[in-house]
Structures are given as C-alpha cells and as structure tokens.
Amino acid sequence: MSASTLDVPTTTRRSFGNAVGLTCRACGARQELGPFYACIECFGPLEVRYDFPTITREQIEAGPKSIWRYQPLLPVPADIAAIPNTDPGFTRLVKADNLARELGIKTLWVKDDSGNPTHSFKDRVVAVALSAARELGKTVLACPSTGNLANAVAAAAARAGIRSVVFIPENLERPKVITTAVYGGTLVAVRGNYDDVNKLASEIAGEEEDWAFVNVNVRPYYAEGSKTLAYETAEQLGWRLPEQVVIPVASGSQLTKVDKGFTELGELGLVEPTPYRIFGAQATGCSPVAQAFRDGHDVVRPVKPDTIAKSLAIGNPADGPYVLDTCRRTGGAVEDVSDDEVRDGIQLLARTEGIFAETAGGVTIATLKKLLETGQLDPDAETVVFNTGDGLKTLDAVADRVGPAATIDPSYPDFVAADLA
Ligand SMILES: Cc1ncc(COP(=O)(O)O)c(C=O)c1O
C-alpha cells in the first residue's frame, strides 16, 4: 500500500493548527497532512508546511509558560494546552559570564534544556509527536531511542494514559534505563547499536498501523518540536536572533529545525531577520557529519559508534545532509571532540556556571572551545550553546574524576590535620 492511500480512521480529529500540508525536503513535492513521513514521488523526508495568520509578540507572551505559547507555529490543535501532555519548554537561558571569561568570548548564553520534565530537550519533540499521534488516531506511542527519547516517550504516554513501547540498545546508561522503566510502559532492550534498533523500529512501524513511532512514522510532526528551542531563545534574548549557535548533532533533526525556527520568526516579523551562523557538535567516536563537513562531501558516510556520548551515537544520521547544508549555508561548521574533551567540557561547564550537563552537553561545550581555539567561531559575536540533557543521567562519564577532597573523622583536630581551612 502506498503512503498516500493509507486510510485514516474516521474517529480521528485531525486538527493540526495552522499546518496545511507536508512538503518533501528533497524534491519539494507537496502532500496532504496525515500519517506520512516519506515522499510519494522520491521517498525523501517530509516536513510540515503552514499558512500562518498574523501573530504578535504580545499574543505569544500572553500564552502558557511552556512550548504551547507557540501553538500557532506548531502542528497542534488550538486547545493543545488543555490536553494532558508533559508541557515542556520555557527552560532558562543562562548568561554564562564565567565560562565566557575563561574561553575568551564576549557574550555567551547557555540554553539549559536539562530543566525539562524528563531532563532533556526530547520532551519538546515528544509533546508535539504525542499530539500528532492523537490527531491521527494512533493508540500506542513508541520509539527507538539513544536514551533521552526513551525517557520522554515513556513519561508523555504515562501522562496521556496510553501505552508506550520503547526500544533501546542494550548497552545504554543505567540511569536512562531506570528513568524510562519507572513510568510503567514496555521497555525493550535490543542486542545491537542504535542504528540496529532504528531499523527494527522502521520494520515494526510498517506492520503495526496503530503505533506512532515518534521519530519514524510521525517524524515530520515530532521534528517541529525542536523549533521551540529557537523561538524561546529569540524571545528570551528580547526578540532578537543570536549571531552564533552551537548545537549537538545525533540524527541532526534539532539543528535543522532551529534554523527553520529562526527563519520563521524573521518571516513573521517577530524578530529582525539578522544573519546567524549554526555550528554542529559531535563526538569523535561518532562523527559522520563532522567528517563529511571536513572532507567537503555532501553525503554522510555511516560509521559504527564508539563514544561515551551515547545519546549522540547515531552512526547513520537521517538529517546528516541537511545539517551539512545548514551549517555551510549559514557560514557555520561541524566539529568533533574526543571523549576526554567531552569529560573536560562537562567539568568546565559545571565548574564555571553550576550547570551539570550530560555527555551531549559536554560534547557541545568542548566543541565550543575547539571552534574558538581554531578561529572558526567569532569571539566577539553573541553566542548561544544548547545544553540538551542532564548530567545526572550520565554520572559515570565523570565519576572517576571527581570526589571528596578528604575523608575525615567528625572532629575539629581531624579537620585541621586534613589542611582544608
Ligand atoms: C541530549 C541530546 N542532545 C542532542 C541530541 C541530538 O538530537 P538530534 O537527533 O535531533 O540531532 C540527542 C539525541 O538523542 C540527545 O539525546
């Protein structure tokens, strides 16, 4: 059965706000809204297209303190804020003066998405995917995941009162396994890496018509959730675009959607459409996009991941070519850093700003440092880096490097003897 002939159940509400259709990112062909994710002409990836009404800053500012303040810019119904969801977003934008001083950069901000309900940016994309799943009449929320998505899907499904089935590589960090299983859905550990898990999920998605795999068969809607990172950043800067952003890359979806979000804000007159440069960050043990960028290639050659940054360990990134295009078009770059640099990055951010990032954040901070050292990033341009996950999920990454300065008896002489005063 071709994608366009799939029957949509009549019970489906199919309200997608101001979204009017889907467009192929490869050939530009247009399709109607529905449970479609591949172009019927060329099998390219689809993305959501809108017919935006006039939207003012005041309307947005009067909205809920969550991603739903941007409802008119997302493929979700007008009453979305009233429907049970995890209501992520509106995370803090931290002025990182101490880190800026240490790195020799003038103005630096950290958009800290560890403050989301399950402590990563994935709550944003899952909230939009859950809405799409409902509108499309799907009854099970599912995903292949490198860890954070597992947390977000299990939590969102629990809150929505529907079943979740989450597939993870069996070697995931233990905290991510526990913080998925606790929500009570079905958790399946698969013998293989993320790319194996993803392949299995695509096969199951082709068979189980009632299942919404958030990042497979409802991916066009899911991906739109990442635009809210761009909207919030601009709003929190006082309705301005930053000059440079550094974003971690796994599938590359987040990076390309932040670009889409900045562009839309300019087109809608919500910000001055000033130029910005987008930089991608990867770990050397899984850096297919950084390698292609360096080699000047348009295609991304898949790799077998081997890095402590497991949340970014996608060896065959779906949006890899679009990341290359976005970074080249905006005058940015894609760089990679070693696992030791990732650990250094985690500690640097924690020591200077009191923000404990997971390994993906370590990748981002270490890449920021490298981009500055190699002269690729302008130290005088206003820069935002995205911390997309919480360090409590990847404690092992720095466990060997930190600990008490001394272990003493509860006596003042012992304290004095330890020479800590
Ligand atoms: C913490 C964290 N940051 C960034 C990413 C990258 O996301 P994307 O697949 O959109 O590139 C992931 C992906 O799982 C993640 O878990």
The ligand as a Tripos MOL2 file, in Angstrom:
@<TRIPOS>MOLECULE
LIG
   16    16     1     0     0
SMALL
NO_CHARGES

@<TRIPOS>ATOM
      1 C1         20.7440   15.1000   24.9630 C.3       1 LIG1
      2 C2         20.6590   15.0750   23.4780 C.ar      1 LIG1
      3 N1         21.1080   16.1310   22.7950 N.ar      1 LIG1
      4 C3         21.0740   16.1710   21.4560 C.ar      1 LIG1
      5 C4         20.5740   15.1260   20.7060 C.ar      1 LIG1
      6 C5         20.5790   15.2300   19.2180 C.3       1 LIG1
      7 O1         19.3230   15.2150   18.6580 O.3       1 LIG1
      8 P1         19.0740   15.0940   17.0740 P.3       1 LIG1
      9 O2         18.8250   13.6370   16.8190 O.co2     1 LIG1
     10 O3         17.8910   15.9440   16.8530 O.co2     1 LIG1
     11 O4         20.3070   15.5660   16.3680 O.co2     1 LIG1
     12 C6         20.0910   13.9930   21.3700 C.ar      1 LIG1
     13 C7         19.5290   12.8630   20.6250 C.2       1 LIG1
     14 O5         19.1050   11.8880   21.1180 O.2       1 LIG1
     15 C8         20.1270   13.9760   22.7920 C.ar      1 LIG1
     16 O6         19.6650   12.9270   23.4810 O.3       1 LIG1
@<TRIPOS>BOND
     1     1     2 1
     2     2     3 ar
     3     2    15 ar
     4     3     4 ar
     5     4     5 ar
     6     5     6 1
     7     5    12 ar
     8     6     7 1
     9     7     8 1
    10     8     9 2
    11     8    10 1
    12     8    11 1
    13    12    13 1
    14    12    15 ar
    15    13    14 2
    16    15    16 1
@<TRIPOS>SUBSTRUCTURE
     1 LIG1         1 GROUP 0 **** ****
